[in-house]
Amino acid sequence: MRILVVCSDTGVRIGDGKGASLHLRAIAHAFAALGHQVEVVGIAPSNPDDAHGWTVPVHLVPHPGRSEGLERERRKLAATEAVSVLARDLAADLRPELIYERLALFGTAGLDVAAHTGARHVLEVNALLTAEESAWRGLNLVALARRRELAAALAAAQSHIDGGRFDQARQTIAEVERLDASAPDLANLRRAADAGIQSLEVAAKRKRDVAERLEQARKAFDSGGLPKALQEVTSALGLDPANADAKALETRVLAAIQKQRDDEQQRRNAEQKRRDDEQKRRTAEKRATERTDSTVVLTVAPPPKIVRVMSATCLHQRSLPSPQPSRERP
């Protein structure tokens, strides 16, 4: 990522040994250590050699010099404008994706560059400087300083909302309300932050519900309760259609259900085949029996005994003596 670090605070010079300067250098070096392309725009130190300790490119605006009262405030405004011009010129070549700005009195340089380039603007706020400057040194251009500070703070709140950091947006809005509860767009930002927090809460509850349903689905799947598993995983996908775990589990459940159906169909086919074979066997036996019953068996009977019946007349005649032939000679 290409990052432009901006600081227009004349009290936080590049290369000074003050805590704020060291913190700014630590931020820039940390970005670079993460592999980002980093460049810095800020106020030059008293000794130009002090800026050589930075390991990232630095672009410096001369310090406006010390003064008091209204002149001091005018010089701060001029330094802010010079930083803003230099940052815009650098942005044309760097094309930063992120503007990281440390809040400064009258400082809107980073906000201006972000608006000019379309880069995301991140504002580091360590204190609301208008109130601090008024309390410690006195401030003539209070209205201008507060207006610019509010603009930077509101932009930071919007950046938090855009990035989904709704709690931080609420904190920034609360700080703005302490300065000016009637600030423009404050009510809209508050509603957006509240809606974002509510959406996060809904999303968190949805995530818990999805996790619970997936756990029930896994238990049902492991115990063989495929209809219950499918019901739970379908419910999880209804809550989060893009959930990768739910999609993977749905694939496994549907595959198991299909296998179960295929196995059942094979069992039914095997049972039907057994019945068909049994029916064929019985049909064959029946046909064989019918062929046996319709066969004609021819049996040759022995010849009947011939019984000669004679009438009584014949018997009577048989009892008469047969005539004797004549013994006379011719």
ChimeraX attribute file (.defattr): number of C-alpha atoms within 10 A of each C-alpha:
attribute: neighborCount
match mode: 1-to-1
recipient: residues
	/A:1	13
	/A:2	18
	/A:3	23
	/A:4	28
	/A:5	24
	/A:6	28
	/A:7	27
	/A:8	31
	/A:9	21
	/A:10	25
	/A:11	17
	/A:12	23
	/A:13	26
	/A:14	31
	/A:15	24
	/A:16	19
	/A:17	13
	/A:18	12
	/A:19	10
	/A:20	16
	/A:21	18
	/A:22	15
	/A:23	13
	/A:24	21
	/A:25	20
	/A:26	13
	/A:27	14
	/A:28	23
	/A:29	18
	/A:30	13
	/A:31	17
	/A:32	18
	/A:33	11
	/A:34	9
	/A:35	11
	/A:36	14
	/A:37	17
	/A:38	23
	/A:39	23
	/A:40	24
	/A:41	24
	/A:42	28
	/A:43	26
	/A:44	23
	/A:45	22
	/A:46	15
	/A:47	9
	/A:48	13
	/A:49	10
	/A:50	15
	/A:51	19
	/A:52	12
	/A:53	10
	/A:54	15
	/A:55	13
	/A:56	16
	/A:57	13
	/A:58	19
	/A:59	18
	/A:60	19
	/A:61	20
	/A:62	16
	/A:63	19
	/A:64	16
	/A:65	10
	/A:66	10
	/A:67	11
	/A:68	10
	/A:69	12
	/A:70	13
	/A:71	12
	/A:72	16
	/A:73	18
	/A:74	16
	/A:75	18
	/A:76	24
	/A:77	21
	/A:78	15
	/A:79	24
	/A:80	25
	/A:81	18
	/A:82	19
	/A:83	27
	/A:84	25
	/A:85	15
	/A:86	17
	/A:87	27
	/A:88	20
	/A:89	12
	/A:90	18
	/A:91	22
	/A:92	12
	/A:93	8
	/A:94	16
	/A:95	15
	/A:96	23
	/A:97	17
	/A:98	20
	/A:99	27
	/A:100	22
	/A:101	25
	/A:102	22
	/A:103	25
	/A:104	27
	/A:105	23
	/A:106	27
	/A:107	27
	/A:108	26
	/A:109	29
	/A:110	32
	/A:111	23
	/A:112	19
	/A:113	26
	/A:114	23
	/A:115	12
	/A:116	12
	/A:117	16
	/A:118	14
	/A:119	20
	/A:120	20
	/A:121	24
	/A:122	22
	/A:123	21
	/A:124	13
	/A:125	15
	/A:126	10
	/A:127	11
	/A:128	18
	/A:129	17
	/A:130	24
	/A:131	15
	/A:132	13
	/A:133	15
	/A:134	13
	/A:135	10
	/A:136	8
	/A:137	10
	/A:138	14
	/A:139	18
	/A:140	15
	/A:141	15
	/A:142	15
	/A:143	11
	/A:144	13
	/A:145	22
	/A:146	20
	/A:147	16
	/A:148	18
	/A:149	23
	/A:150	23
	/A:151	17
	/A:152	26
	/A:153	22
	/A:154	22
	/A:155	19
	/A:156	23
	/A:157	29
	/A:158	22
	/A:159	19
	/A:160	21
	/A:161	23
	/A:162	15
	/A:163	11
	/A:164	15
	/A:165	17
	/A:166	25
	/A:167	16
	/A:168	16
	/A:169	29
	/A:170	21
	/A:171	13
	/A:172	20
	/A:173	24
	/A:174	16
	/A:175	17
	/A:176	22
	/A:177	15
	/A:178	8
	/A:179	17
	/A:180	14
	/A:181	13
	/A:182	10
	/A:183	14
	/A:184	12
	/A:185	10
	/A:186	19
	/A:187	14
	/A:188	10
	/A:189	19
	/A:190	20
	/A:191	13
	/A:192	18
	/A:193	26
	/A:194	17
	/A:195	14
	/A:196	19
	/A:197	19
	/A:198	13
	/A:199	13
	/A:200	15
	/A:201	12
	/A:202	12
	/A:203	14
	/A:204	12
	/A:205	12
	/A:206	15
	/A:207	16
	/A:208	12
	/A:209	16
	/A:210	23
	/A:211	15
	/A:212	14
	/A:213	22
	/A:214	23
	/A:215	15
	/A:216	17
	/A:217	28
	/A:218	21
	/A:219	15
	/A:220	19
	/A:221	19
	/A:222	11
	/A:223	10
	/A:224	14
	/A:225	15
	/A:226	20
	/A:227	14
	/A:228	17
	/A:229	26
	/A:230	22
	/A:231	15
	/A:232	23
	/A:233	26
	/A:234	20
	/A:235	18
	/A:236	25
	/A:237	19
	/A:238	13
	/A:239	16
	/A:240	17
	/A:241	12
	/A:242	10
	/A:243	14
	/A:244	11
	/A:245	15
	/A:246	24
	/A:247	17
	/A:248	11
	/A:249	19
	/A:250	22
	/A:251	14
	/A:252	14
	/A:253	24
	/A:254	15
	/A:255	12
	/A:256	15
	/A:257	17
	/A:258	12
	/A:259	12
	/A:260	13
	/A:261	12
	/A:262	12
	/A:263	12
	/A:264	12
	/A:265	12
	/A:266	12
	/A:267	12
	/A:268	12
	/A:269	12
	/A:270	12
	/A:271	12
	/A:272	12
	/A:273	12
	/A:274	12
	/A:275	12
	/A:276	12
	/A:277	12
	/A:278	12
	/A:279	12
	/A:280	12
	/A:281	11
	/A:282	12
	/A:283	12
	/A:284	12
	/A:285	11
	/A:286	11
	/A:287	10
	/A:288	11
	/A:289	11
	/A:290	11
	/A:291	9
	/A:292	9
	/A:293	8
	/A:294	8
	/A:295	8
	/A:296	7
	/A:297	5
	/A:298	6
	/A:299	6
	/A:300	5
	/A:301	6
	/A:302	6
	/A:303	6
	/A:304	6
	/A:305	6
	/A:306	6
	/A:307	6
	/A:308	6
	/A:309	7
	/A:310	8
	/A:311	9
	/A:312	9
	/A:313	9
	/A:314	10
	/A:315	10
	/A:316	9
	/A:317	11
	/A:318	10
	/A:319	9
	/A:320	8
	/A:321	7
	/A:322	8
	/A:323	6
	/A:324	6
	/A:325	6
	/A:326	6
	/A:327	6
	/A:328	5
	/A:329	4
	/A:330	3
